[in-house]
Amino acid sequence: MKTKDNYRIMYPRLSLFIALCCGLISSLQAQEKPLYKKASLPIDERVADLLQRMTMEEKIAQLSHLHGFQIYNEQQVDLEKLKEAAGDRSYGCVEGFTLTSANCAQAFYEIQQYMVEQTRLGIPIITVSESLHGSVHDGSTIFPQSVALGSTFNTDLAYRMTHAIADELKAQGVIQTLSPGLDVVRELRWGRVEESFGEDPWLVGQMGIAQVKGYIDNGVAPMLKPYGPGGAPLGGLNLASVESGERDVRNIHIKPYEMVVKNTDVKAVMTSYNSWNNIPNSASKYLLTDILRKEWGFKGYVYSDWGAVEMLKSFHLTAKDNAEAAKQSLMAGMDLEASSNCFQELATLIEKNELDIQYVDQAVSRVLRVKFELGLFEDPYANMATSQELVHRTEAQTLSREIADESIVLLKNENNLLPLSMENIESVAVIGPNANQVQFGDYTWSRDNQHGVTPLKGIQDLLDGQAKINYATGCDLISNDTSGFEQAIRAAQISDVSILFVGSSSASLARDYANATSGEGFDLSSLQLTGVQEELVKAVYAQGKPTIVVLVTGRPFAIPWIKKHVPAIAIQWYGGERAGDAIADMLFGKTNPSAKTPFSFPQSVGHLPVYYNHLPTDKGFYHKPGKPGEPGRDYVFSDPEPLWPFGYGLSYTAFQYQDVKLSAETLLPTDTLSVWVKISNIGKMDGKEVVQLYVRDLVSSVVTPVKQLKAFAKYAIASGDTTTIKLQVPIDELALYDLDMNRIVESGEYEIQIGSSSKDIYIKKTIAVNNTVEANNQQTPSIYEKTPQQPEKAGEIITVTGEIRDVQATPIARVNITALQSGEVTHSDSQGKYTIKAAENDVLLFSADGFKETSIQVNGKKQINARMNYHHQ
């Protein structure tokens, strides 16, 4: 018998040849790209190839968010921290909310470089940021808040705004932004009113479509948020449940999401914190899978709002532990977890046969698919290391000002007090807590006057010494301190006219949360002006001088006394960095107000809900309202009407609606109705008018609203000119959910209403619809949850610094920090920062009212950032 050694002896050249061939084949195989790296292959094949190469740990990392507290030291990436956190695995997403613009660009480049070049499979990471009304990174252009943009009723501005923001996001290395917000807000006590485009689903949906396209067309991937019924929380409290029927949920709360998903290529959706129908939205298979994916055809990935998965255990109490929370959300349709560690339990669940691995693979495939579709495997640095010259450009500042100009709503103008004439005024009193303070709104990087124009500064620059300005704060936004009234009254007495700036104030994301009265987590139990602001208005008005009130605010307030007595009232929703210039020009007639109210204004909290598209049964039966001293029926001492309705706003000119023509009077559900409206500007000033088209289903199988906005358009019309405006209504949008919850356009008559607001309807027409076609039909606890063992030896004393934040990156002040070995005790400052002397092997104990106690081992680290969870029980 011949052995291998015999062959080597007998055929040495053949053995050498075989060895060389084997080496060559191995070399060629090593050089051959894996399938997932071949751009020419279909994405499905690339995803499948990459998925089968991944370990369970690598899969879970793709379903996880790498957070700033894990990898940054102040403004820079700590590569050792990054290596410790990631190892050789790439993650799904990473953020850096508190980084400056330039530092963000550098940090994201370094992180992406690590993921692509230092991890086993080289999977790129998605860098994310917030940009609700401008990037949150220091130095970025601050645009008007969402509520201000909604009041413009101008989808072109919405598109241009996000297109401009995308330039800055790309310069900062951002691939995906957690924006826009599409809540339809029906509860005005809620602090997040300012993040909404309005109370109407059609307005919110159209603005959302425009903003999503603006981002996508300029190379940034948007994320819709927060998906699930959220805009009507019980009691107006953030994260509270929404008690609403399925028809309202579909017709109102999630309608804008449907509109955007079906009309754009959006690739990500964020879930909301709260619950509907006793099921947390972040664990709702009905919302995340049955509706979002199966009905609407969404192909992207679903991202949890920060801490939302863990809240299934700690807040909603539907899960007993992290493992159960992970299982509930993943099986419902969640794909990527942010700011909690429940998904780390997935491997154990699979090992115990408590979870089918198909759910993990399905979620990973969705995340990977988006990364392939975004082209990250071909160019992972596409949005990185670009010029900072793209940030805060003149063009963006000009656009911010343009939106501010079109977002100011004139509510009252008795006897044409406005616009003011500089020729007839020698002195102006500028009064109020918001007169000399910028108010940008939540989700911005600054609250500092140096980064914007206050109303006082705008008026000073405009008047430029032509009239004397007498300024007084009068009061603040939060206290009952009236000590400043005397100075305010004196300013009014020595002036020809008084302008009061009152309203609200919002926090700055992950930076400054002091004295906020609006924004996320800052809800109100009353809608009266906070503090003694209304008393200040009354005191100034009593001086008998012409008085103007400007609400600088993120939400409507109930101001019936002001409406009755003050002759001129305007709203400047948070108007961005050029807000002061915009309001000054509007007050003195340099610009003509053209905005409309995106929310109805209530007379009081007791008049809520106040939205215009109510059911015909919901604003009284007797219609004999009373008043103090004269009781009536329905409300005994009031009427149920709003102070100002949805879609309302005055102009310095006047528009006349002359004629309406319809493309047809009888239509099928598959048709589109075209409407032509002739409008004339019969005033003396050029202006812009928002033409609004509402529809009322005259007889229906289920109760339907008194009217619903289905089209709008904004046009500039010169003084004396007449123009014809075309509006279109897809008849399918007249569908309802019938008695059996089938979506159908019913045969019958529908009233088309044309006007300048939901209340001011000038022309009505009736169409008929002939329905011949139906319309459609347990992980080891994280280091923040463990109680570490006491070290045997304390070691040398070192100085440890750090910062403490909650799961939403909010700094936590007055946290008690105790070093158990050294005995040192300190507390965090207003920015959540601390310094303490501790032993090298010490244990730091963090405790604060309302938060779960947290312990972290020092292990020689000189910087330790802590994250604390709220104690909900």
Residue pairs with C-beta under 8 A, 6 or more apart in sequence:
2 10
7 14
7 15
8 15
34 49
34 50
34 53
35 41
35 45
35 46
35 49
36 46
36 47
36 49
36 50
36 53
36 377
37 46
37 377
38 46
39 377
39 378
43 369
43 372
43 373
46 372
46 377
47 365
47 368
47 369
47 372
48 365
50 121
50 123
50 368
51 59
51 361
51 364
51 365
51 368
53 121
54 62
54 121
54 364
56 346
56 347
56 350
56 360
57 89
57 347
58 89
58 90
58 120
58 121
58 123
59 360
59 361
59 364
60 343
60 344
60 346
60 347
60 360
61 86
61 89
61 90
61 91
61 92
62 90
62 91
62 92
62 123
62 336
62 364
62 367
62 368
63 92
63 335
63 336
63 337
63 343
63 346
63 360
63 363
63 364
63 367
64 91
64 92
64 336
64 337
64 341
64 343
64 344
65 91
65 92
65 93
65 94
65 95
65 336
65 337
65 338
65 339
66 85
66 86
66 91
66 92
66 93
66 94
66 111
66 125
67 94
67 95
67 338
67 339
68 94
68 95
68 96
68 97
68 98
68 99
68 809
69 803
69 805
69 865
69 866
69 867
70 81
70 82
70 85
71 77
71 78
71 81
71 82
71 85
71 94
71 111
72 78
72 81
72 96
72 99
72 107
73 81
73 863
75 99
75 100
75 103
75 107
76 103
76 106
76 107
77 106
77 107
77 110
77 111
78 863
79 110
79 114
82 110
82 111
82 114
83 114
83 118
86 114
86 115
86 119
87 119
88 118
88 119
88 120
89 119
89 120
90 115
90 116
90 119
90 121
90 122
90 123
90 124
90 125
91 115
91 125
92 125
92 126
92 336
92 367
93 125
93 126
93 127
93 128
93 176
93 303
93 336
93 338
94 108
94 111
94 125
94 126
94 127
94 128
95 127
95 128
95 129
96 103
96 104
96 107
96 108
96 127
96 129
96 137
97 129
97 130
97 136
97 137
97 509
97 510
97 809
98 510
98 511
98 809
99 107
99 137
99 138
100 137
100 138
100 139
101 135
101 137
101 138
101 139
101 140
101 168
101 171
101 172
101 388
101 391
102 139
102 388
104 129
104 137
104 172
104 173
104 174
105 171
105 172
105 173
105 384
105 385
105 386
105 388
106 173
106 385
107 173
108 127
108 172
108 173
108 174
108 384
109 173
109 381
109 384
109 385
111 125
111 127
112 124
112 125
112 127
112 173
112 380
112 381
112 384
113 381
115 122
115 123
115 124
115 125
115 380
116 122
116 123
116 124
116 380
123 368
123 371
123 377
124 371
124 376
124 377
124 380
126 175
126 176
126 221
126 370
126 371
126 374
126 376
127 173
127 174
127 175
127 176
127 383
127 384
128 174
128 175
128 176
128 177
128 178
128 223
129 135
129 136
129 137
129 169
129 172
129 174
129 176
129 177
129 178
130 136
130 177
130 178
130 179
130 443
130 509
131 162
131 165
131 169
131 174
131 177
131 178
131 179
131 443
132 145
132 146
132 179
132 180
132 181
132 195
132 442
132 443
133 142
133 143
133 144
133 145
133 146
133 148
133 149
133 161
133 440
133 441
133 443
133 444
133 574
133 576
134 140
134 141
134 142
134 143
134 165
134 168
134 400
134 444
134 576
135 141
135 165
135 168
135 169
135 172
135 174
135 177
135 391
135 445
136 443
136 444
136 445
136 509
136 510
137 172
137 445
138 445
138 446
139 391
139 392
139 445
140 168
140 172
140 391
140 392
140 445
141 164
141 165
141 168
141 391
141 392
141 393
141 396
141 397
141 400
141 577
142 400
142 440
142 444
142 445
142 446
142 451
142 452
142 576
142 577
143 149
143 161
143 164
143 165
143 396
143 399
143 400
143 403
143 576
143 577
144 400
144 403
144 404
144 407
144 573
144 574
144 575
144 576
144 579
145 194
145 195
145 440
145 441
145 442
145 554
145 573
145 574
145 575
145 576
146 180
146 181
146 194
146 195
146 196
146 197
147 193
147 194
147 195
147 196
147 197
147 198
147 441
147 554
147 555
147 573
147 574
147 598
147 599
148 403
148 404
148 407
148 572
148 573
148 574
148 575
148 576
149 157
149 158
149 161
149 197
149 207
149 403
149 407
150 196
150 197
150 198
150 203
150 204
150 207
150 598
151 198
151 407
151 409
151 571
151 573
151 595
151 596
151 597
151 598
151 649
152 158
152 403
152 406
152 407
152 594
152 595
152 714
153 203
153 595
153 596
153 598
153 647
153 690
153 692
153 712
153 714
154 406
154 714
155 206
155 207
155 209
155 210
156 210
157 399
157 402
157 403
157 406
158 207
158 210
158 211
158 214
159 210
159 211
159 213
159 214
160 214
160 399
161 211
161 214
161 399
161 403
162 179
162 180
162 210
162 211
162 212
162 214
162 215
162 218
162 222
163 214
163 215
163 217
163 218
164 395
164 396
164 399
165 177
165 214
165 215
165 220
165 396
166 214
166 215
166 218
166 219
166 220
167 218
167 390
167 393
167 396
168 390
168 391
168 392
168 396
169 177
169 220
169 383
170 218
170 219
170 220
170 383
170 386
170 390
171 386
171 387
171 388
171 389
171 390
171 391
172 391
173 383
173 384
173 385
174 220
174 383
175 220
175 221
175 374
175 376
175 382
175 383
176 220
176 221
176 222
176 223
176 268
177 215
177 220
177 221
177 222
177 223
178 223
178 225
178 270
178 303
179 211
179 215
179 222
179 223
179 225
180 207
180 208
180 211
180 212
180 222
180 224
180 225
181 192
181 195
181 196
181 225
181 226
182 197
182 204
182 205
182 208
182 224
182 225
182 227
182 256
182 257
182 260
183 192
183 195
183 196
183 204
183 226
183 230
183 231
183 253
184 196
184 198
184 199
184 200
184 201
184 204
184 231
184 252
184 253
184 255
184 256
185 192
185 193
185 196
185 198
185 199
185 231
185 232
185 599
186 199
186 231
186 232
186 252
186 609
186 611
187 231
187 232
187 233
187 236
187 608
187 609
188 236
188 527
188 555
188 556
188 599
188 602
188 608
188 610
189 235
189 236
189 237
189 523
189 524
189 525
189 526
189 527
189 605
189 608
190 231
190 233
190 236
190 237
190 238
190 523
191 238
191 442
191 518
191 519
191 520
191 521
191 522
191 523
191 524
191 555
192 238
192 442
192 519
192 520
193 518
193 554
193 555
193 556
193 599
194 441
194 442
194 506
194 518
194 519
194 554
194 555
194 573
194 574
195 442
195 443
195 520
196 204
196 231
196 598
197 203
197 204
197 207
197 208
197 598
198 204
198 598
198 599
198 646
199 598
199 599
199 600
199 611
199 612
199 613
199 646
200 598
200 611
200 612
200 613
200 646
200 708
200 709
201 251
201 252
201 253
201 255
201 256
201 259
202 255
202 708
202 709
202 710
202 711
202 712
202 733
203 598
203 709
203 712
204 255
204 256
205 255
205 256
205 258
205 259
205 260
206 259
206 712
208 224
208 256
208 259
208 260
209 259
209 260
209 263
209 264
211 222
212 222
212 224
212 260
212 264
212 266
213 264
215 221
215 222
216 222
216 264
216 265
216 266
219 382
219 383
220 383
221 267
221 268
221 370
221 374
222 266
222 268
223 266
223 268
223 269
223 270
223 303
224 257
224 260
224 261
224 266
224 268
224 269
224 270
225 269
225 270
225 272
225 305
226 270
226 271
226 272
226 273
226 281
226 305
227 254
227 257
227 269
227 270
227 271
227 272
227 281
227 287
227 288
227 292
227 302
228 253
228 254
228 271
228 272
228 274
228 276
228 281
228 282
228 284
228 287
229 242
229 244
229 249
229 253
229 254
229 272
229 274
229 276
229 281
230 242
230 253
230 272
230 273
230 274
230 281
231 242
231 253
232 242
232 244
232 253
232 609
233 239
233 240
233 241
233 242
233 274
234 240
234 241
234 242
234 243
235 523
236 523
236 524
236 525
237 523
238 273
238 520
238 521
238 523
239 273
239 274
239 315
240 274
241 274
241 275
241 276
241 278
242 249
242 253
242 274
242 275
242 276
244 252
244 253
244 276
246 277
246 737
246 741
247 702
247 736
247 737
247 741
249 276
250 737
251 736
251 737
254 287
254 291
257 269
257 292
257 296
258 296
260 266
261 269
261 292
261 296
261 297
261 298
262 296
262 297
266 300
267 299
267 300
267 301
267 370
267 373
267 374
268 300
268 301
268 302
268 303
268 370
269 292
269 298
269 300
269 301
269 302
269 303
270 302
270 303
270 304
270 305
271 281
271 282
271 288
271 302
271 303
271 304
271 305
271 308
271 334
272 281
272 282
272 305
272 308
273 281
273 282
273 305
273 307
273 308
273 311
273 315
274 280
274 281
275 281
275 316
276 284
276 287
279 286
279 318
280 308
280 311
280 312
280 316
280 318
281 287
282 304
282 305
282 308
282 309
282 311
282 312
282 329
282 332
282 334
283 312
283 316
283 318
283 325
283 328
283 329
283 332
283 334
284 332
285 331
285 332
285 333
287 332
287 333
288 302
288 332
288 333
288 334
289 332
289 333
292 298
292 302
292 333
293 299
293 333
299 366
299 369
300 366
300 369
300 370
301 335
301 336
301 363
301 366
301 367
301 369
301 370
302 333
302 334
302 335
302 336
302 366
303 335
303 336
303 338
304 329
304 334
304 336
304 337
304 338
304 339
304 340
305 338
306 338
306 339
306 340
306 807
306 808
306 809
307 338
307 339
307 340
307 807
307 808
307 869
308 329
308 338
308 340
309 325
309 326
309 329
309 334
309 337
309 340
309 342
309 343
310 322
310 325
310 339
310 340
310 341
310 342
310 807
310 869
311 325
311 340
312 318
312 319
312 324
312 325
312 328
312 329
312 342
313 319
313 320
313 321
313 322
313 324
313 325
313 342
314 869
314 870
314 872
315 870
315 872
318 325
318 328
319 325
319 327
319 328
321 345
321 778
322 340
322 341
322 342
322 344
322 345
322 778
322 779
322 781
323 342
323 345
323 348
323 349
323 354
323 778
323 779
325 342
326 337
326 342
326 343
326 344
326 345
326 346
326 349
326 779
327 345
327 349
327 354
327 355
329 337
329 342
330 343
330 346
330 355
330 359
330 360
330 363
331 355
331 359
334 363
335 363
335 366
335 367
336 363
336 367
337 343
339 807
339 808
339 867
340 807
341 779
341 782
342 779
344 779
344 780
344 782
345 778
345 779
346 355
346 360
348 778
348 779
349 355
350 356
350 357
350 360
371 377
375 382
376 382
397 577
397 578
400 576
400 577
400 578
401 576
401 578
401 581
401 582
403 575
403 576
404 572
404 575
404 576
404 578
404 579
404 581
404 582
405 582
405 585
405 586
405 591
406 594
406 595
406 688
407 572
407 573
407 575
407 582
407 595
408 570
408 571
408 572
408 575
408 582
408 583
408 586
408 593
408 595
409 570
409 571
409 573
409 593
409 595
409 596
409 597
409 648
409 649
410 418
410 569
410 570
410 586
410 593
410 595
410 649
410 650
410 651
410 652
411 563
411 569
411 570
411 571
411 597
411 644
411 648
411 649
411 650
412 563
412 566
412 567
412 568
412 569
412 650
413 567
413 568
413 650
414 567
414 568
415 567
417 546
417 548
417 567
417 568
418 548
418 568
418 570
418 586
418 587
418 589
418 652
419 586
419 587
419 588
419 589
419 652
420 428
420 497
420 587
420 588
420 589
421 588
421 589
422 463
422 466
422 467
422 588
424 496
425 467
425 496
425 497
426 467
426 468
426 496
427 467
427 468
427 469
427 470
427 494
427 495
427 496
428 459
428 463
428 467
428 468
428 469
428 470
428 495
428 496
428 497
428 498
428 499
429 469
429 470
429 471
429 472
429 488
429 491
429 492
429 494
429 495
429 497
429 498
429 499
429 540
429 545
430 436
430 455
430 456
430 459
430 469
430 470
430 471
430 472
430 491
430 499
430 501
431 471
431 472
431 473
431 474
431 488
431 491
431 492
431 498
431 499
431 500
431 501
431 536
431 540
432 473
432 474
432 475
432 488
432 500
432 501
432 502
432 533
432 536
433 473
433 474
433 475
433 476
433 477
433 501
433 502
433 531
433 533
434 455
434 477
434 501
434 502
434 503
434 505
434 550
434 552
435 454
435 455
435 456
435 471
435 473
435 499
435 500
435 501
436 449
436 454
436 455
436 456
436 457
436 471
436 473
437 449
437 454
437 505
438 446
438 447
438 448
438 449
438 451
438 452
438 453
438 454
438 577
438 579
438 580
439 503
439 504
439 505
439 506
439 552
439 553
439 554
439 574
439 579
440 446
440 447
440 451
440 452
440 506
440 508
440 574
440 576
440 577
441 506
441 518
441 519
441 554
441 574
442 506
442 507
442 508
442 509
442 516
442 518
442 519
442 520
442 554
443 509
443 519
443 520
444 508
444 509
445 508
445 509
445 511
446 452
446 508
446 511
447 505
447 507
447 508
447 511
447 512
449 457
451 577
452 576
452 577
452 578
452 579
452 580
453 461
453 577
453 578
453 579
453 580
453 581
454 579
454 580
455 499
455 501
455 550
455 552
455 572
455 579
455 580
455 583
455 584
456 469
456 471
456 580
457 580
458 579
458 580
458 581
458 582
458 583
458 584
458 585
459 469
459 499
459 580
459 584
459 587
460 469
461 581
461 584
462 581
462 584
462 585
462 588
462 590
463 469
467 496
468 495
470 490
470 491
470 494
470 495
471 491
472 484
472 487
472 488
472 490
472 491
473 484
473 487
473 488
474 484
474 485
474 487
474 488
474 500
474 536
474 540
475 481
475 482
475 484
475 485
475 488
475 531
475 532
475 533
475 535
475 536
476 515
476 531
477 503
477 504
477 505
477 515
477 517
477 530
477 531
477 533
478 515
478 517
478 530
478 531
479 531
479 532
480 531
480 532
481 531
481 532
482 532
482 535
482 536
485 535
485 536
485 539
488 536
488 539
488 540
489 539
489 540
489 543
491 498
492 498
492 540
492 543
492 545
492 547
493 543
493 545
495 545
496 545
496 546
497 545
497 546
497 547
497 548
498 540
498 541
498 543
498 545
498 546
498 547
498 548
499 547
499 548
499 550
499 587
500 536
500 537
500 540
500 547
500 548
500 549
500 550
501 550
501 552
502 529
502 533
502 534
502 536
502 537
502 549
502 550
502 551
502 552
503 529
503 533
503 551
503 552
503 553
503 554
503 557
504 517
504 518
504 530
504 552
504 553
504 554
504 555
504 557
505 515
505 516
505 517
505 518
506 516
506 517
506 518
506 519
506 522
506 554
506 574
507 513
507 514
507 516
507 519
507 520
507 522
509 809
510 805
510 809
510 810
510 811
511 811
511 831
513 810
513 811
514 830
516 522
517 524
517 530
518 553
518 554
518 555
519 554
520 808
521 810
524 530
524 555
525 605
526 558
526 605
527 555
527 556
527 557
527 558
527 602
527 604
527 605
528 534
528 557
528 558
528 559
528 604
529 537
529 557
529 559
534 559
534 561
534 562
537 547
537 549
537 562
537 566
538 561
540 547
541 547
541 565
541 566
546 567
546 568
547 566
547 567
547 568
548 566
548 567
548 568
548 569
548 570
548 587
549 559
549 562
549 566
549 568
549 569
549 570
550 569
550 570
550 571
550 572
550 583
550 587
551 557
551 559
551 569
551 570
551 571
551 572
552 572
552 574
552 575
552 579
553 571
553 572
553 573
553 574
554 573
554 574
555 599
556 597
556 599
556 600
556 601
556 602
557 601
558 601
558 602
558 603
558 604
558 605
558 607
558 643
559 569
559 601
559 643
560 603
560 604
560 643
562 569
563 569
563 643
563 644
570 583
570 586
570 587
570 593
571 595
571 597
572 579
572 582
572 583
575 582
575 583
582 591
584 590
585 591
586 592
586 593
589 652
589 685
592 651
592 652
592 653
592 685
592 686
592 687
592 688
593 649
593 650
593 651
593 652
594 649
594 651
594 687
594 688
594 689
594 690
594 714
595 649
596 647
596 648
596 649
596 690
596 692
596 757
597 644
597 645
597 646
597 647
597 648
597 649
597 757
598 646
599 611
599 646
600 610
600 611
600 612
600 642
600 644
600 645
600 646
600 758
601 610
601 642
601 643
601 644
602 608
602 610
602 642
602 643
603 638
603 641
603 642
603 643
604 638
606 638
607 638
607 640
607 642
610 642
611 646
612 642
612 645
612 646
612 647
612 706
612 707
612 758
612 759
613 646
613 705
613 706
613 707
613 708
613 709
613 758
614 705
614 706
615 703
615 704
615 705
615 706
616 703
616 705
616 706
617 703
619 640
619 641
620 634
620 635
620 639
620 640
621 634
622 632
622 633
622 634
623 634
624 632
624 633
624 634
625 632
625 633
625 634
625 635
625 638
625 639
625 640
626 632
626 633
626 635
626 636
626 637
626 638
627 637
627 638
628 637
631 637
634 640
645 757
645 758
645 759
646 709
646 757
646 758
647 690
647 692
647 709
647 756
647 757
647 758
647 759
648 756
648 757
648 758
648 759
648 760
649 690
649 757
651 683
651 685
651 687
651 688
651 689
652 683
652 685
652 687
653 681
653 682
653 683
653 684
653 685
653 686
653 687
653 719
654 681
654 682
654 683
655 679
655 680
655 681
655 682
655 683
655 687
655 689
655 717
655 756
656 679
656 680
656 682
657 677
657 678
657 679
657 754
657 755
657 756
657 762
657 763
658 678
658 679
658 680
658 722
659 677
659 678
659 763
660 675
660 676
660 677
660 678
660 752
660 754
660 763
660 765
661 675
661 676
662 673
662 674
662 675
662 752
662 765
662 767
663 673
663 674
663 675
664 671
664 673
664 767
665 766
665 767
665 768
666 767
666 768
666 769
666 770
667 673
667 731
667 767
667 768
667 769
667 770
668 731
668 769
668 770
668 771
668 772
668 773
669 731
669 732
669 734
669 735
669 745
669 769
669 771
669 772
669 773
669 774
669 775
670 731
670 732
670 773
671 731
672 728
672 729
672 730
672 731
673 728
673 729
673 730
673 731
673 752
673 767
674 726
674 727
674 728
675 693
675 711
675 726
675 727
675 728
675 729
675 752
675 754
676 724
676 725
676 726
676 727
677 691
677 724
677 725
677 726
677 727
677 754
677 763
678 722
678 723
678 724
678 725
679 689
679 691
679 715
679 717
679 722
679 723
679 724
679 725
680 717
680 721
680 722
680 723
681 687
681 689
681 717
681 718
681 719
681 720
681 721
681 722
682 720
683 719
684 719
685 719
686 716
686 717
686 718
686 719
687 716
687 717
687 719
688 714
688 715
688 716
688 717
689 714
689 715
689 717
689 756
690 712
690 713
690 714
690 756
691 712
691 713
691 714
691 715
691 725
691 727
691 754
691 756
692 709
692 711
692 712
692 754
692 755
692 756
692 757
692 758
693 709
693 710
693 711
693 712
693 727
693 729
693 752
693 753
693 754
694 707
694 708
694 709
694 710
694 752
694 753
694 754
694 755
694 758
694 761
695 707
695 708
695 710
695 729
695 734
695 750
695 751
695 752
695 753
696 704
696 705
696 706
696 707
696 708
696 750
696 751
696 753
697 704
697 734
697 736
697 746
697 748
697 750
698 748
698 749
698 750
698 751
698 766
699 748
699 749
700 736
700 746
700 748
701 736
701 738
701 739
701 746
702 736
702 737
702 738
702 739
704 736
707 753
707 758
709 758
710 729
710 733
710 734
711 727
711 728
711 729
712 727
713 725
713 726
713 727
715 723
715 725
717 723
729 752
731 745
731 769
732 745
732 775
734 745
734 750
734 769
735 743
735 744
735 745
735 775
735 776
736 743
736 744
736 745
736 746
737 743
737 744
738 744
738 746
742 774
742 777
743 775
743 776
743 777
744 771
744 774
744 775
744 776
745 769
745 771
745 774
745 775
746 769
746 771
747 768
747 769
747 770
747 771
748 768
748 769
749 766
749 767
749 768
749 769
750 766
750 767
750 768
750 769
751 764
751 765
751 766
752 764
752 765
752 766
752 767
753 761
753 763
753 764
754 761
754 762
754 763
754 764
754 765
755 761
755 762
755 763
756 762
780 786
783 856
783 857
784 854
784 856
784 866
784 867
784 868
784 869
786 855
787 855
788 843
788 855
788 856
788 857
790 820
790 821
790 843
791 821
791 839
791 841
791 842
791 843
791 857
792 841
793 841
794 821
794 822
794 839
794 840
794 841
794 842
795 839
795 840
795 841
795 842
795 860
796 839
796 840
797 822
797 837
797 838
797 839
797 840
798 837
798 838
798 839
798 840
798 858
798 860
798 862
799 835
799 836
799 837
799 862
800 819
800 835
800 836
800 837
800 838
800 844
800 858
800 861
800 862
800 863
800 864
801 833
801 834
801 835
801 836
801 862
801 863
801 864
802 833
802 834
802 863
802 864
802 865
802 866
803 811
803 828
803 831
803 832
803 833
803 834
803 865
803 866
804 811
804 812
804 815
804 828
804 832
804 833
804 834
804 846
804 865
804 866
804 867
804 868
805 811
805 812
805 832
805 865
805 866
805 867
805 868
806 812
806 851
806 867
806 868
806 869
806 870
807 867
807 869
807 870
811 828
811 830
811 831
811 832
811 833
812 828
812 832
812 848
812 851
812 868
813 828
813 829
813 830
813 831
813 832
814 827
814 828
814 848
815 827
815 828
815 832
815 834
815 846
815 847
815 848
815 851
815 866
815 868
816 825
816 826
816 827
816 846
816 847
816 848
817 825
817 826
817 827
817 828
817 834
817 836
817 844
817 845
817 846
818 824
818 825
818 844
818 845
818 847
819 825
819 836
819 837
819 838
819 839
819 842
819 843
819 844
819 845
819 858
820 842
820 843
820 844
820 845
821 838
821 839
821 841
821 842
821 843
822 837
822 838
822 839
822 842
824 836
824 837
824 838
825 836
826 834
826 835
826 836
827 834
828 834
836 844
838 844
838 858
839 858
840 858
840 859
840 860
841 857
841 858
841 859
841 860
842 857
842 858
843 855
843 856
843 857
843 858
844 855
844 856
844 857
844 858
844 864
844 866
845 853
845 854
845 855
846 853
846 854
846 855
846 856
846 866
846 868
847 853
847 854
848 868
850 870
850 871
851 868
851 869
851 870
851 871
852 868
852 869
852 870
852 871
854 866
854 867
854 868
854 869
856 864
856 866
858 864
